[in-house]
Amino acid sequence: MKKERHVAHPEAIQAKPDLTNFDFNGASLLRSKASSQSYHAEQLQADEVIVRSWGRQEMKKGDWVVYKPDSKGGYKRSGVKKEAFERTYIKLSSGEYQKQTYIRACRIDFDYTFVGVDSEKPEHAPAGSYIVLNCDRHQNPIIINGRRDIFFYREEDIVQNFERVK
């Protein structure tokens, strides 16, 4: 009698845990180091797609673009949904804003997927990255159109941009 071998479908091999509904209770609360920095920001007058190293941000008219320094001495454009911008940035002067925000972050030791507010399809996050819940200046989770504002950061992003809240 010949023994049958079970072969998994390629989709099953590539499937990763979906952490869209991750429970952030007990996750570290971190404050942005940028609270002492100001950034130039502009509100979009039309829909726009911003291409980032990690993927595409589909921004709508009324959302914001924040210009942050990059490692090459230039600036990177980061899209911020209108609702999130209003809850995390304060106006300092014409065109200059300061981010006053918190995140909850938890390191995940395996590859995973999630659906954030910037996409309809699952995004891939690598093992060792942090799943992050964006919170406003009052430490409340940001929810846009019924979806939590979640994303991922690499460890170096966490270390460089955030400090633990005691």
N, C-alpha and C positions, 0 to 999 in steps of 0.2 A: 504494500500500500504506500502510495506516494504521499509525503507530507506536504500540505499546502503552506505556502509562505504568504504572510500578510504584508502587502506593500501599501504604504500610506500614499494618498494623493498628494501631489506637490503643494496644493493649497493648504492641506493639513500640516505639512512640514513647516510652511512659512507662517502659519497662524501664530499670532502673538497675543498675550493677554490684553484685553481692552480695559484701560483704567479710566475711562471717561467719568465713571461714577466713583472714583477713588474717595475713600473716607479720610479727610485731612485732620480729623481729631487726633491730637497728639503729635502732628507734624510741627516742625520747628517754625516759630514765628520770627521773621527777619524784617529788618527795616532797610530801605534803600539808602546807600551811602550818598546818593545824589541829592539828598535833602538839603545839602549845603551848596549845591550847584544849580545854575540856571541853564536852560536850553532854549534855543530858538524853536518855535513851533508855528505851524500854519494850518488853518482849517481848510480842508479840500473843498474846492468849488465844483468839482465833478468827480464821478467815480474813477478810481485808479487802482491798478494792480502794482504792488511794490514787490519786487523780486529780492528775496533775502537769501543768504547762504543755506538756510534750513528749509526754504520753500517760498510760496507765494502768499502775500497778504492781499485779499480782495477788499479794498476799502471803498466806502460809499461817500457821496457828497455829504459834507458835514462832519465826517471823521477828521482826525488830525494826523499830521506828519511832524514828528519830533526829530530834530537834527542833533545827533550825538557824535562826539569825537570818535574816530576809529584809530586803530593802531598805526596807520600810515600817515597820520597828520591831517587827514581829511575828515569828512563827516559821513556817517551812515544815516539813511532815512529809515525811521521806524514808524510804522503805522500804529495808531492808537484809536480804537473805536470811540465815538463821540461820548457815549455814556461813561466809559472808563476814564477818558481824559478829564471830564468834568468832575469826577470823583477822586482823582489822584493828582491833579496839577493845580497849582494856584498861580495866578497872573502876578508878575512882578512889575513889568512895564510893557510897553508896546512890543509884542512879538516875543517877549521873554517870559518863560514859565519855569516853575520849580516843581519837581515831582516830590510829593509827600505821600509815600505809599508803603504798604507792607505786603509781604507774601507769606504763604505757608508753603513749605517745601519739604519733600521727603525723597531721600535717595532710593532708587529702585535698582536692584542688582541683576535685572534681566531685561531683555528687549521687550518693549510694550508699545501699544498704540493708544490713542485717545482722540476724541473729536473736540476741538476748542471752538472758540467763537469766530475764528477767522477762516474756518473751512467746514465743508460739509462731509468730507471724506476723512477717514482715520489718518492721523499723522503718526509716523514712526518715531520712536525715541529709543536711543541705544542704551544698553545695560550700563549702569553706573551714572546715568543722568538723574536729574531731580525732576519729579513731577511737581508742578507749581500751581498754586491757586492765587490769583491776583486779588488783593484786598485793597480797600480804599484807605484814606487817611485816618479812619475811625476803626480800622482792623476788621471791617465787615467784608465778606466775600462779594466780589463784583459779579453780578448776574446780568446778562444781556439777552433779551428775547428768550428768557427762560433757561438760558444755558450759562453755566459757570465759566468764568474766564480762566481757563486752564491752558498750560503750555509746558514746555520743558526747558531746562537750562542744563548746561554742562557744569561740572564742578567748578571750573575756572571762572565761569560767569557768576556763580554764587559768591565765591571768595572775593572776586574783584568788585562786585557791585552791591553786596549786602552785608549787614552785620546782625548778629543775633540780638534779639530783644530779651532782656533779663526778666 
